[in-house]
């Protein structure tokens, strides 16, 4: 699956030695918008996952099995938050090192003027 996405994004550019246009450009821009919209949703889900584990941990104070289950869920939420924040930090660092402007679009549509 990951190779299919890579092929869709890179193959037209390499083949024609130009920016993708038309349907491919629209597809890439829609995928970029989708990923941009899903990032805050993923952070919110991990945050809620942590608090769900915390609630299970507190409410299961008398039962060791419920406490262990809540603790495992909390650790999963913390790990997810750490992993996502780390990936975003690494991407930001690499982008800054390469001089790539943050917050821009993946591909700038080329408009011809006559």
N, C-alpha and C positions, 0 to 999 in steps of 0.2 A: 504494500500500500504506500509506504513512504517513497519507494522508487517511482511509483506512478505519479505522485505529486511533483517530485523532482523533475521527472521527464516533462510533465506538462508545463512547468515553469521555465525550464532551461532549454529544451530541445528547439523550440521555434527560434529563440534568440541565436543559438549556435548555428542552426541550419541556414538561416537567412542573414546572419550577421547584422541584425537590426532589432529594434524593440518589437515585441509582439504587438499586433494591432487587431482591431475588430473583436471577434468573439473570444480569442485567447486573452486579450487585454481585459475585457470585461470580466472574464472568469477569474483572472488573477486578482483584480481589484475587489471583486465580491468575496473571494476567499480571504483577502486581507481584512476587509471590513468585518467578516464573520469572526476571525481570530481576535481582532481588536475588541469586539463586543463580548467575546467569551472569557477574556482574561479576568475582568472584575467578577464575573459570575463564578469562575473557578476559585478565586480568593475568598469570596463570600461563602461558597460551599465548604471549603476547608475550615473557615472560621466557625461556621455553624456545626460542622462535624466535631470540632474541638469542644464546643459548648454542650453538644449532645452527650459526649463522653463525660464531661464534667458533671452534668446532671445525673447521669447513670452512676457515677462514682459517689456522689453525695447521697443520692437516694438509696443506694445499696450499701450504706455504711455498716449495716449489721451482717451482711452476707458477703463473704470473701470472694465468692465466684462473681457476683455482680460488680464488686469493686475492681476485680481484675479485668473484667470486660470493659468497664468504664475507663480504666487506666489505659488499656490497649487502644481504645477509640481516641482518647486524648492524644496519645503518642502519635497515632496516625495523622491526626489533624495538625499537630505541631510539625511533624515531618513534612507534610504536604505544603504548609505555609513556608517553611524554611526552603524547601526545594524550589518552589515557584519564585520566591524572592531572590534566591541565588541565581536562578536562570536569568531573570530579568536584569539583575546586577551585572552578570557576565556579558549579556548582550549589550547593555549600556556601556560597559567598559570597552569592549571590542569596538563598538561603534564610535566611541570617543577617540580611541587610539587610531582608527582609520579615517577619522574626520567625517564620518557619516552623520548627517543632521538627524537628530532624534525627533520623532513625531511627524515625519514626512510620510509620503506614500512610497510604496515599493517601486512602482513604475510611474513615471510621469508621462501622461498621454502627449504624443507629439501632434501639434496642430500646424498644418501647413498654411502659410499665408502667401497669397499671390499678389 
